Amino acid sequence: MSGSPENPGARTLAEAARAVAAVVQGRSADEALAAADASPRRSAVRAVALGTMRWYLRLRPAMDALLNRPEALARDIHALLVTAGYQIEYSRDAPALVVNLAVEATRVLGQPRASGLVNAVLRRFVREARTLLAPMDAGSAVGAAHPDWLYEALADAWPGHIDRIVWANNAHPPMVLRLSTRRRSPAEYLGDLAAAGLGGSVLDWTAAEAGSAAVVLDRPAGVGALPGFKEGWVSVQDAGAQLAPRLLGATPGMRVLDACAAPGTKASHLLESASGPLDLTAVDIDRNRLGRVEENLQRLGLSARLVAADVRDPSSFWDGRPFDRILVDAPCSGTGVIRRHPDIKLLRRPTDVAAFARTQLEILRAAFGMLAPGGRLVYSTCSVLPDENEGVVRRFLGEEPQAAPAPMPCGEDLAPGGIARKLGTQLLCGGAAGTDGFYYACVEKTTRGS
Ligand SMILES: C[S@@+](CC[C@H](N)C(=O)[O-])C[C@H]1O[C@@H](n2cnc3c(N)ncnc32)[C@H](O)[C@@H]1O
């Protein structure tokens, strides 16, 4: 092994460890990895960092068992140990090589004095990993690398599905595209993929969706390598997220509100699927994220009115003319998309769920106030926790006399493995369709009580 700090493997480990340390301190993986974006090792750093985040809660206790005072260690060095532990446990690299690279990485991190400790701890980890990890694996939450509270909440909500959910949460997600079938037929696009050296298959159950179909790639690829990406034939979107147009049923000329629109994936799908133009207003509280809606619409050749506002304050942006259709794709815990964002397991706190549920109810109330009588609202989240889903819809229906559940395809009629709830349908990550976890419910405005 060269002792040079220029060793790319050592740099990759060090940059990944920095990102892991930042997430442990409460930053999102996207923010934490932004620093590595310019790195020539960007994809390797991302893979190692996200993999470590995925398994952090299983590996950290094993590593800590080898340290006298883990809390006294510099954060980057602590993260380096867990990151190297991930490489030893989950990569094909020879353990001795990983140990050497981690020792070098202490210099990259500006902490060469930690090299002896890193060397000693990791050598013991290599020798004793099976014994160290056995007690972790005996505890279901730690063995599954989930925080206790989340494991319990998932097991309470989905007792028959918990093993598959945590397995799927820790698996690598498929890359799924939404193909605009008005621009390219599924058969043509599969041919385009093959010509570009990429394989994929069409999910037939999404092809029922007028105007689009989901295509699962055999292997993830950069968007630059996707045929027709720049031309707007395809967007990256999980198949479970591709159900909003079907549920909303917007027809040309309708006034439609996307109440939580950024980055615009569902807004663009609504526009793309309609057989004629929609009068779409896309609202988001986050001005920066709204910029991404603009980029997406431009790439796809679509248009909408974009508004940076808190949808809970309609007076700040609404002209008083009711909307025929409203999509509330609410901010949520993201517990249905953990396989794409493993940092969620490190960032969420048990109290977050109730806080999200409060915000969701407030957003739902405000959005419903802008809905025309006879109009339809779709409420969706990428959460699998009932408190954010049917819990919110139930409370809302209980307090709003003009709101009623609207008919919708439920359970398997919506998607393979869809679970019909008393209100709405839940897709689970790890369910039969292989989608992320999404929840959908439809509410209509009656003239009752008006
Ligand atoms: C789940 S994301 C929406 C994803 C989007 N529908 C898509 O498919 O691309 C939730 C969005 O709600 C926005 N948001 C949160 N609170 C809001 C509020 N009070 N008013 C408007 N937007 C809000 C967030 O900034 C975030 O972009």
The ligand as an SDF file (V2000), in Angstrom:
LIG
                    3D

 27 29  0  0  0  0  0  0  0  0999 V2000
  -43.3670   15.5670   -1.0220 C   0  0  0  0  0  0  0  0  0  0  0  0
  -42.7310   17.0760   -1.5540 S   0  0  0  0  0  0  0  0  0  0  0  0
  -43.6620   17.3290   -3.0330 C   0  0  0  0  0  0  0  0  0  0  0  0
  -43.1480   16.5510   -4.1990 C   0  0  0  0  0  0  0  0  0  0  0  0
  -43.7970   16.9930   -5.5090 C   0  0  0  0  0  0  0  0  0  0  0  0
  -45.2390   16.8940   -5.4560 N   0  0  0  0  0  0  0  0  0  0  0  0
  -43.2890   16.1850   -6.6930 C   0  0  0  0  0  0  0  0  0  0  0  0
  -43.9380   15.1890   -7.0550 O   0  0  0  0  0  0  0  0  0  0  0  0
  -42.2410   16.5400   -7.2380 O   0  0  0  0  0  0  0  0  0  0  0  0
  -43.5040   18.2270   -0.4740 C   0  0  0  0  0  0  0  0  0  0  0  0
  -43.2700   19.6760   -0.8400 C   0  0  0  0  0  0  0  0  0  0  0  0
  -44.1150   20.4520    0.0090 O   0  0  0  0  0  0  0  0  0  0  0  0
  -43.4990   21.7020    0.1980 C   0  0  0  0  0  0  0  0  0  0  0  0
  -44.1740   22.3430    1.3450 N   0  0  0  0  0  0  0  0  0  0  0  0
  -44.0260   22.0800    2.6530 C   0  0  0  0  0  0  0  0  0  0  0  0
  -44.8420   22.8680    3.3790 N   0  0  0  0  0  0  0  0  0  0  0  0
  -45.5290   23.6380    2.5060 C   0  0  0  0  0  0  0  0  0  0  0  0
  -46.5090   24.6580    2.6430 C   0  0  0  0  0  0  0  0  0  0  0  0
  -46.9450   25.0180    3.8430 N   0  0  0  0  0  0  0  0  0  0  0  0
  -46.9780   25.2530    1.5360 N   0  0  0  0  0  0  0  0  0  0  0  0
  -46.5350   24.8900    0.2950 C   0  0  0  0  0  0  0  0  0  0  0  0
  -45.5910   23.9280    0.1130 N   0  0  0  0  0  0  0  0  0  0  0  0
  -45.1100   23.3090    1.1970 C   0  0  0  0  0  0  0  0  0  0  0  0
  -42.0420   21.3420    0.4010 C   0  0  0  0  0  0  0  0  0  0  0  0
  -41.1980   22.4450    0.1410 O   0  0  0  0  0  0  0  0  0  0  0  0
  -41.8680   20.1930   -0.6010 C   0  0  0  0  0  0  0  0  0  0  0  0
  -41.3290   20.6720   -1.8070 O   0  0  0  0  0  0  0  0  0  0  0  0
  1  2  1  0
  2  3  1  0
  2 10  1  0
  3  4  1  0
  4  5  1  0
  5  6  1  0
  5  7  1  0
  7  8  2  0
  7  9  1  0
 10 11  1  0
 11 12  1  0
 11 26  1  0
 12 13  1  0
 13 14  1  0
 13 24  1  0
 14 15  1  0
 14 23  1  0
 15 16  2  0
 16 17  1  0
 17 18  1  0
 17 23  2  0
 18 19  1  0
 18 20  2  0
 20 21  1  0
 21 22  2  0
 22 23  1  0
 24 25  1  0
 24 26  1  0
 26 27  1  0
M  CHG  2   2   1   9  -1
M  END
$$$$
